[in-house]
Amino acid sequence: MVLPGGVDVHTRLQMPVLGMTPADDFCQGTKAALAGGTTMILDHVFPDAGGSLLAAYEQWRERADGAACCDYSLHVDVPRWHESIKEELEALVRDKGVNSFLVFMAYKDRCQCTDGQMYEIFSIIRDLGAVAQVHAENGDIVEEEQKRLLELGITGPEGHVLSHPEEVEAEAVYRAITIAKQANCPLYVTKVMGRGAADTIAQAKRRGAVVFGEPITASLGADGSHYWSKNWAKAAAFVTSPPISPDPGTADHLACLLSSGDLQVTGSAHCTFTTAQKAVGKDNFTLIPEGTNGVEERMSVVWEKCVASGKMDENEFVAVTSTNAAKIFNIYPRKGRVAVGSDADLVIWNPKATKIISAKSHNVNVEYNIFEGVECRGAPVLVVSQGRVVLEDGALFVTPGAGRFVPRKTFPDFVYKRIKARNRLAEIHGVPRGLYDGPVHEVMVPAKPGGGTPARASCTGKIAIPAVRNLHQSGFSLSGSQADDHIARRTAQKIMAPPGGHSNITSLS
Amino acid sequence: MASGRRGWDSSHEDDLPVYLARPGTTDQVPRQKYGGMFCNVEGAFESKTLDFDALSVGQRGAKTPRSSQGSGRSAGSRPGVEGDTPRRGQGREESREPAPAPPAPAGVEIRSATGKEVLQNLGPKDKSDRLLIKGGRIVNDDQSFYADIYMEDGLIKQIGDNLIVPGGVKTIEANGKMVIPGGIDVHTHFQMPYKGMTTVDDFFQGTKAALAGGTTMIIDHVVPEPESSLTEAYEKWREWADGKSCCDYALHVDVTHWNDSIKQEVQNLIKDKGVNSFMVYMAYKDLYQVSNTELYEIFTCLGELGAIAQVHAENGDIIAQEQSRMLEMGITGPEGHVLSRPEELEAEAVFRAITIASQTNCPLYITKVMSKSAADLISQARKKGNVVFGEPITASLGIDGTHYWSKNWAKAAAFVTSPPLSPDPTTPDYINSLLASGDLQLSGSAHCTFSTAQKAIGKDNFTAIPEGTNGVEERMSVIWDKAVATGKMDENQFVAVTSTNAAKIFNLYPRKGRISVGSDSDLVIWDPDAVKIVSAKNHQSAAEYNIFEGMELRGAPLVVICQGKIMLEDGNLHVTQGAGRFIPCSPFSDYVYKRIKARRKMADLHAVPRGMYDGPVFDLTTTPKGGTPAGSTRGSPTRPNPPVRNLHQSGFSLSGTQVDEGVRSASKRIVAPPGGRSNITSLS
């Protein structure tokens, strides 16, 4: 069986946390990826709070170009909204080959976006033709829950999963979908970990939203009950957010949705820390650096959970491990397909091989493997990357620095065809009415040129309690034609004011 | 007991009990009174006051002949009653004979005691306090039955047939009409100040309209200005309402901002002021809107104090964005209001509120359910076990939002409320169905009326149009017409959604929301066949527009009795300004909090007892890494300027035991079992 090489849509091989870097850098991480049959990764650039997105991007490029063993591309995270964000995003899209940006709904006070900011970022992203990704968790609630649990004296890794309940993830997914729908922006939910989140995505798709969901290796294959393990180091190894669901049925449910097409792509969210690094949070679960392994196990776990169990066939397997990802991020058919003209990234897959995952034999630098002891059917026999054999008979032949950056173009057809059609449809018409010529309440008269507090108009005979209810933060002009009436509006606008169309308040129709 | 035993013994056939005897048996088997398969449990009805003969529906009204026993008994007792009220027999005759048309077309007759009875009266002032409703069909949320009701001092004193009542009682012949508990409107904004204006219906006008529609109690919202005291606002509302209200009222208090002193005020309001429900806004950005964190804190606080958290559910952030977009596009009319507040934003906020309430174990109450998706989410959440209630309003039950596109600005503006009415014409029907199925529990009106001149403040900018629609008067009739007349719900459910559920949720039950001995005498004689056309010309509200204009509604109140006094008869209102009392609501209402309390007991979290982690710990200082294991230096050591991601804003100590390890809260449960050291190299 010859497959297109896997595309791992979510890795964090250089994610800085508290000044620590993950145990697997680009070299080690891509090596593990190739060992598992993945020939391309999409890594997340995480700019530090004050820094510019472009600088962070360059930093990531520099590091990856020197170390990556397979082709890679980059998502850019938007840790905070600021005025010049639009220019930065535009520059990245235009010149740097980035077409996906991630915003955080969690991590309060660090990179969490408000709903209003999300709406603005989504609008910019839509205009640029990129894909909006979200880390979906309600950061406000998570923070409150964390405080509560620490007060209760729960400091171990079980506090992590208790403070990130599944409902909170589902809530954020629902909100993100709503905002994206309003902004008419394609949405991509990273790390779908809970049943509620997955169901919310599936329902939104039924209602017609353009939304994609990415379950990760951990949510498909690992067991969240280990958070209660007596072995602190083991429990801590599972800490990622949103957390792996403690409900043993969740993995199976996600596999079903992945098979049915409700979820489309698989990532790994590979972001590993050694036990010593995790131990920073040994007395406070909120300090444990988050992240699990999975880049190497991804293909085998999906095969085991979905194909070997009869949920999907081999073609769908290819779709969720590479083709869909390539389509969404506009690298199709260069990647994600075995065709003339495509890159020579291929995997010869042996569906019968069985392998027991263990930290002893894996290719990453951590002591714990969250899939420890899981037996997987299906494994790559031979991996070809950029036309060179990199894995044969279990032996890896990798060259650090051989990986190329794959730039991605905007407006991926797979995503934007529908968005464009909706853009055309979403014309809004004003109602052509005559000017209202009836009486207007006195409060009008002391007009507020400053747009400040409304004046106290005491209506006769009524108790004049001036409840200042400034319903809307924007200033508004009070009467007659608008100041910008003469300016050409969008082409979609169709407001007409027919002469003689005056309405009369006394008629009742 | 004896007769039951005889039943068993008398069946000689193979010791079979009598109810298993073969059908062909020729033995004369005496009818089993007790112990049989279809018999009542012996003694089940002993010392029960209800007279089930009298209760069975349809006996009198449907004019089916009574059982001989029943009629004999009532005939026997009739003379005694006739001595007191001579017209009683006459009334009975009327109800039995199909031919004679009642004098009043409505079929209800009110008679004051005259002649002889006057002499027996204690005084004229007592007369007005005593009232007898005869021959009515009492409809509660659980059952309907025929009985007479005797009221005195504003309370229901007796229910049953052939009541012994003092002479000289004002009598209402209901002639088999339905008698229902007076409606409770859970959501009004009477006399609400807004931008220096006040809604045109003050407490007098508003409660008058309420009574005209069969509603005998309202719960109004106190809206304090942001940054001002809740208690002061509460006192202000009390003052206004006490002076003007014609019917009983209670108050919700809106929490428009949040801090510790507000928390204290909330506590006092619950403890001393008879408020048990507080509303928070998820919309109105930069004015009333509270953040998710504040929501969490408010819900936690309310959950502990036993109050009910109400939310106005709309995503204010996105609305603000959409509004400015609409204005930029040049859409300034009322259609911009509904375009900038799409249904999804309401649903999103409902979802969020439910999630937060579920996290904090606080009962949630969604005000103004206007759209299908919001209603669906509430119903789904209830199926998942959340304690959540939904309140559709008259407007969302009765009408759709297509009028926002009316060419008549004033008409379109009259519909402006938020969340807006859904432009989907099938929405009212859908919400009625959910109300009938119990997924939504109660109904309000959100009556908040502004005159057209007041609405015209926003004539060039829809965001300035003051929000609110009428509905307090139409509420009962709209629900009857849309839900009962169409067969979605029966009369008992009608009572449940118009009064009983509200009384239960806000802990007024059974004083309100039920016709039973001891309840307040707030009653409505309901005529299901009356047809009325709603129009601004004859409504009680002071607003020029009625959003239900021209709607033909079946079902209307014939007589409204509030505090034991007749407020409405023959279409004439007799109201007294200031007669309404404030009804305090106490916290921890059983209907809501039984479940919450049980969950609180369950939700005990335990930490995992682990040994101390004794492995290596990564040294966070960038300076020499003493004792850190290999692997931490992996990555690129030469990497310049590592981007520091301070993942957690709180301070942290760097290694070893924590400074505050010994002083954590008392509930800490981590034990360190001797010998229970974990070892990082073992893999289980």
Interface residues (C-beta under 8 A of the other chain):
Chain A: Q14 M15 P16 V17 L18 G19 M20 T21 P22 A23 D25 Q28 F46 P47 D48 A49 G51 A56 Q59 R63 A67 Y107 K108 D109 R110 T114 D115 G116 Y119 E120 N138 D140 I141 E143 E144 E145 L149 E151 L152 G153 I154 T155 G156 E158 G159 L162 P165 E167 V168 A170 E171 Y174 R175 T178 I179 K181 Q182 W228 S229 K230 N231 W232 A233 K234 A235 T274 T275 A276 Q277 A279 V280 K282 D283 N284 T286 L287 P289 E290 A359 N365 E367 Y368 E372 G373 I428 G430 V431 P432 R433 G434 L435 Y436 G438 P439 V440 H441 V443 M444 P454 A455 R456 A457 S458 C459 K462 I463 A464 I465 P466 A467 V468 R469 N470 L471 H472 Q473 S474 F476 S477 L478 S479 G480 Q482 D484 D485 R489 R490 Q493 I495 G501 S503 N504 I505 S507 L508 S509
Chain B: Q191 M192 P193 Y194 K195 G196 M197 T198 D202 V223 E225 K236 W240 Y284 K285 D286 L287 S291 N292 T293 L295 Y296 E297 T300 N315 D317 I318 A320 Q321 E322 Q323 S324 M326 L327 E328 M329 G330 I331 T332 G333 E335 G336 L339 P342 E344 L345 A347 E348 F351 R352 T355 I356 S358 Q359 W405 S406 K407 N408 W409 A410 K411 A412 S451 T452 A453 Q454 A456 I457 K459 D460 N461 T463 A464 E467 A536 E544 Y545 E549 G550 L605 H606 A607 V608 P609 R610 G611 Y613 G615 P616 V617 F618 L620 T622 T628 P629 G631 S632 R634 G635 S636 R639 P642 P643 V644 R645 N646 L647 H648 Q649 S650 F652 L654 T657 Q658 E661 R664 S665 S667 K668 R669 I670 G676 S678 N679 I680 T681 S682 L683 S684
